Amino acid sequence: MGRRIWAALLCGLLLCAPALAIGPVSGEQMRGMDVSVYQGNVDFAAAKADGIETVYIRAGYGETGVDAYYRQHYEGASAAGLKVGFYHYMDAVTEEGARRQAAHFAALIRDLPADCRPVMDFETFGGMDREEAGAVGLAFLEAVEETLGQRPMVYSDAYAAGYRMDDSMSGYPLWVADYGADEPDVSANWTAWTGWQYTDEGRVSGVSGRVDLDRFTDGVLLREEERPVPEEVWRYQVRPGDTLWALARRYGTTVGAIARLNALADPNLIYVGEELKLPGRAQERTYTVRAGDTLWGISRRYGTTVAELAGLNGIRNPDLIYPGQVLRLRG
């Protein structure tokens, strides 16, 4: 998210201060950062090793804008085992425009399982007064909640959250930007914060240049009933050379979806022979047995296993197949 005008006016000295590293966090707060196309390629494993636990990724902006790195960032953060969420830069000035932007945002992220609440980044108000801004923001939030079944969060700077909008959105969690403070000031419309962006001058391993740094409470996490459940699940036995990234590409899913479905603590560690659950319906083809074929040879040719072929086709004796026999192949 960009540097805030209010911060430049009120905290000019901060912009000249040395870059801040990750500060101490107490209690159950989680260290986080938020990224967009402006961070480019990110080594999320290095960021995790440097203390980052949660990453918010810009998915879109406006009615049609798509962040060019949002899928790459999602795959990288998920593969590193970080908690992931998405945000949308919302600049509508009418309620109808806000609903259109909400639909665009939901379409970008609905098939990408996340850990954290979807977020409306609301820091552009045009000529709206406080009540108009509140109504526009509320229209976006309600549309996202209705579409995704997830309660979203509001992001804005401390001044805007208190004085550029009314209390229409105060029932939604707040992620507030307040730099150089010991604690963010959210006393005007909210009574507590769920996320706090405390600098836009952060330095984190794996990120080239400065990055926004945050602290999050566990209120940022989606409840179990808010998490999307795959309509169908099938089982796959890991073979030599498999990686979650390759499986995700082969079967049209994501590293994060597979990792979450199998409760993998480290998505980089899977083992030959391990059985994984994959989301979606298993893709199947057929093969007609020819003279000289064996299940072992067919399994090698099509990247599967004798056990999987036998199970799919109800073959009790894997050594007995016949020319003309039609076998089902998965994947």
N, C-alpha and C positions, 0 to 999 in steps of 0.2 A: 504494500500500500504506500502511496506517495507521502512525501513530507507535508505536514499540515500547516496551513497558513497561520492559524492561531499560534502554533508552536513557534513559527518564525518571528511573529510579532512579540510574543510574551517571553520567549526563551531564546532570544538571539544568541546569547552567549553559549548555549548548548551546542549550536551548530559548529562552533569553533573548538569545542572540547574534544579531547582524544576519544577514539572509538571505544565503546564499552564492551566488555566481554560479558559472559553470562553471569548474572549476579546470584547471590545466595538465595535459596528458596526454602521456606520453612513449612512445616505442616505437610498437608497432602497436596500441595500445589505441584503442578508439572511444568517443567521447562519446555518452552516452545519457540517456534519461529514461523513466520509466514513468508511465502515465496510466490513469485510470478515470473513472467517472461524476463523481467529485469534481472533476475538472478541467473538466468541461462542454465547451463549444465550444473547440477549439484551432486556431490558425492554424499548421499544420505547416510551411508554407513559411517563415514568419517564424522558427520554431524552428530550421529547417535553416540559415537565414542566420545564426543566432546560434551555430552550431557543433554542433548536435545531429546525429548521424549515425544513431543507432539508437533505436527506440521500442518499448517493451513495453507491450501493451494488455491490460487485464483483460478476459477474455471472460466468465467465469462465477465462481460461488461456490456452495459446498455442492452438494447433489444436483440442484437445479432452478434456482438463481439465474442470471440473465443480466444482464450489465452493459448498461444502457440505451444506452450510447454506443459499444459496442465496434465495431459495423459502421461507424458514422460516423467513429470514430477510425481504423479500418483504411483506409477509402477516402481520408481526408484525408492520412494518413501515406504511403500508397502513391502518391497523386497527386503528393506533394511529392518523391518519389524517395528516401524514407528506408528504411532496413532495418527490417523489422517482425517482431515476435514477439508471442506471446500468453501470458498466465499465468492460472492458476486458483487462487482462494483455497480451499484444501482444509482442512476442519475435521472430517473423519471421525475416529472413535475406534475403528473396527473395520476389519479388512482388507476385509470385504465392502462396507462403506460406502465405503471408499476406491476400490474398483473401480467402484462405481456412479457416484461423482463423476468418475472418469476417463472413463467412457463418456459422461457428460454433456458434459465438456470437449471430448472428441474430436469429438462431434457438432456442437458449435458452430463448430469451426475447420477441420474436415477439407476443406471446399470453399473455403477462403480461403488461397491460396498465400502462404506466409511465407518469410522469409529466415533466421529465427532459431529456435532450439530451443524447443519448448513447455516451459512452466515450471510446476512445482508450488510454489505459495506456501504454505509449511508453517510456521506460527507459532502455532497453537492446539493444545494438547496435552491438555486436559481432565485426567483423572486418570491418564493413561498414564505408565508408567515408561519408561526409555530404550529397553529392548528392544522394548516394545510400540509405542512411537512409531516406531522403526526399521522394524518389520514393517509397520505401517500405511502409512508413507510409501513403502516399497518396493513394496507392493501397487499403489499408485496409479501409480508410475513404470513398473512392468512392464506394467500394463494399457495405459497411454498408448503405450508403445513398441510393444507388440504390435499395437494398433489402427492407429496412424498410420505405423508403420515409421520413426519418428524417435526418436533417443535424447533424452529430456527432460533438464531441468536442475532442480536443487533450489534454491529460494530460502528463506532464513531468516536470522535475525540471528546474529551471531557467537557469542553465548552459547548460544543454542538449538542451533546447528549442532554445538557442541562438547560440550554438557552436558545437553541435553534429549532427545537421541537417540543411539543407538549408531552404529557404523560400517557398518551394513547398506547404506546408500545411498552410501557413499564412492566407489563406482565410477562414479557419475554426476557430471557437472559441477556446481559450486557457484556460486551467485550469493548473495553474503553482504552483509548490511547491517551496517556498522560505522561509526558517525559519529564525527567528530573524531579519527580515527586517521591516522597517516602511511601505514599499510598495514594491511589487515584481518588479524585474528588467526584463522587457520584451522588451527592446528597440532594440534587434538585429534583430529578424524576425517578431515579432508582435509589434503592437503599443499599445495594450490594453489587459487586462485580463478579462475573464468572471468568472473564479473561481480562488481562491487563497487558497492553503493549507499552513497555516502559522505555524503549528506545528504537530509533530507526538508524542508529549508528553502530549496530552490533557487529561483532566478528565471530564467526563460527568456522571450525574446520570443515572443509568440503564445500564452502561457499566462497566464490571469488568476489571480493568487495564487501560492502556493507549489507546488512540484512536486518529486518525488524525482529526484535526479540520480545517474547511474551511469557507470561505466567498464566496458567489455567488451573481452575479448581476442577474437581471431578464432575461438576455440573455441566461441563462442556461435552461430556460423553453421552452418547445415545443410550437410552434404556434398552434392555433386551427386546421389549415388545415393539420398539421403534425400528429395529434392524430388519432390513428386507430378508426374507427367507427364500432361497431358490425354490422354484416350483418343482423341479426334479433334480435328483442327485444320482449319479452312477459311480461305480467303483473302478479304479484303475490300479494295476500293479506296476510299481516303478521298475524300469529297465535300465541297464547300464547306459550311461550318457545322458539320462533324463535330468532336466532342471525344471523348476517351477516356471521359469520364464518360457522355456520351450513348450511345456505342456499348455500354458496359457495361450500361447500363439497358435498351437496346433488345434486346440479345442474351443477357440473363440471365447475365452474368459480372461481373467486377470490374475496376476500373482496374489494380490490382496484377497481376492475372493477364495482362492484355493487355500491360502494360509489360514484365513479365518474359519473356513468350513472344517478344516482339520486341526484347528487349535495348535498350529505350528509355532513354537517359540522362536525358532530361527528358520526363516523361509529358505535360507541357503543350504540347509541340511536336510536332505532326503536320502533314503537308502534303497539300494536295489532289493526288490522283493517286498518293500513296504506297500501297503494298500492305501491309496488315497481316495477320498471322495471328491468328485468333480461336479460342479454345478451344470445343470442343463440336461438335455437328453443325449444319451450316447449316440454317436453317429455310426451307422452300420452300412456295410457293403456286402456283396456276396462274391464267392469264388467257386468255380466248378472244378472239381478235382480231375486231374489228368493222370494218365498212366505214369508211374514212377514217383508220384508225389508222396510226401510224408508230411505229417502235421508239423514236425520240426522244421522241414524245409519251407513250408508255407509260412510258419510263424516268423522265420528269419526274413523272408521276402517282404512281409507286410508289417514288420516292426511290432510284432505282438509276441505272445508266449503260447506254448503247447497247452498249458493249463487253461488259459483264457479261451482258446479255440475250442477245447474240449467242453468247457463249461457252457459256452455260448450255443454249442450245437448238440448238447446232450450225449456226447461220445463217452462211453464207459471205458473202452479200450483204445487209447490214443494210437496204438499201432495198427488199428484196423480202419482204414478209409478206402473208398472205392472210386474208380473212374466214373465220372458223371454225377457224383454226389455234390450237392450244392451246400457250401459252408457259409455261414454268416461271419463277417469280419467287422470288427469295431474300429472306428477311428480312421 
